[in-house]
Amino acid sequence: MSKSEHDQIAESLAKKFKTEYRKHKGIDIVTDNRVIEVETTKGGIYQGINQVKRSPKVRYIAVNDRNVQNALDATKGTGIGVDESGKIIKRARRNKKK
């Protein structure tokens, strides 16, 4: 049985950042300074945003190519970055505290 698109993206990112893919354990990719949630469906993007939004680390949603625009629209104004299978489309940022 072949791996799902989600698992392929997550494993590729885990390899790139020299960490493990935390399948079935909350946020998919966690490093010392960033978190990445992988989503491959339009509906899953909002669930992914809810998973990463409270993290104090740099936050990203990684999506497949057909969901890039959906992710960009959903993350507008959130400070959450968008990554297309290892290529950053929108950088993550933190709002400055007043």
N, C-alpha and C positions, 0 to 999 in steps of 0.2 A: 504494500500500500504506500502510495506516495504521500509526502508531507503536505500539509495545508499551506496555502500562501502565507498565512499568518506565521506559522512555525518557520517557514523558510526565511522570511524577513527578520524575525526575532533572532534566529540562530546566526544569521549573517551579521546583524548588529552586535550581538554578544561577542562574536569572534573579533569584529573590528575594535571593540572597546575592551577586549581581553577580560571578559567577565562571563557569567553564566546567564542563560535564559531561564528565568524563574517561572516556568510553566506551572500554571494553577496556583501561584503564590502571590497574588496581588499584581503590582506593577511588573511588567515583563523584564525590563532591563534596568538595573540599578548599579551605578558606579559611585565613586567617592564624591563626584560633584554634579551628577545629572541623573534624571530618571527618564525613561522612554517607555511609553505604552504603545503597542502595535495594534492598529485597527485596520481591517480590510473591508469593512462595510460602512455605508453612510450612517446608519443607525448606531453603530458601535463607536463612532467618533465622540459623541456626547458622553457616553459611558466612560471612555478613555480620558476625556477632559476632567470628569469628576474624580477619577482615580488619581491624577497627577496634580490637580490644582492646589492641594494643601501642602505639597512637598516644599521644603525650604531650599531644595536643590534646583538647578536649572531644569526646566520641564519641557519635554517634547512629546508630540504625537507623531508616530511613524505610520505612514499610509502607503498603499499601493498607488500606481500612477493614475488610476481612474477616480481616486478620491482626494486628490491634491486640492482641487478647488473647494470641495466640501469642507475639508479640514481648514483651509485658509479662512473661509467664511465663518466657521464655527469657533475658531480661536481668535477672531478679531477682537482686540481690546483686552485679551486675557493675559498676555505676556507669555503664553505657551507657544513654543516654536513648532514648526512643521518640518518633518523629514520625510523625503520620498525614498524609501529603501536604502538609506545610507547617504543620501544627498540632501543637505539642508536647504529647504526652500524658503523658510522664514525663521530667522534667528529668535531664540527665546530671550526674553528680557524680564526684568523685575521692575515693578512700579516703585518709584522713589517714595519713601515715607515722608510725610509732611510733618 
